Amino acid sequence: MNIFLDYASLSILFIVLLIFIYGLIIVHDIPYEMALKRNHPHAEAIHVAGWISLFFLHVLWPFLWIWASMYNGDKQAWLGEKDKVSAQEYSSLVARINELEKQIKE
């Protein structure tokens, strides 16, 4: 009976260790999955950096999360990037600013 408990505890320890390693690999791959979902242009670089992060105890992982979430796949643009203003809109904005400056000086 004692030998049975030894093998049972060893198998439970082995199963828990396998689940832990599998979970660690799944968690490290989250930024890459985010990048694929958003059609990120650097998805493969994020994936490689995620594997490298495994060897550095996931120190890079929060930065990979930020990097993956900074790209908006729907607009094909980086988050925080403003829509580009056309030359005509720019000139009208400059004219409006000059007009407001004149009103302030008066």
Disulfide bonds with the S-S distance in Angstrom:
none
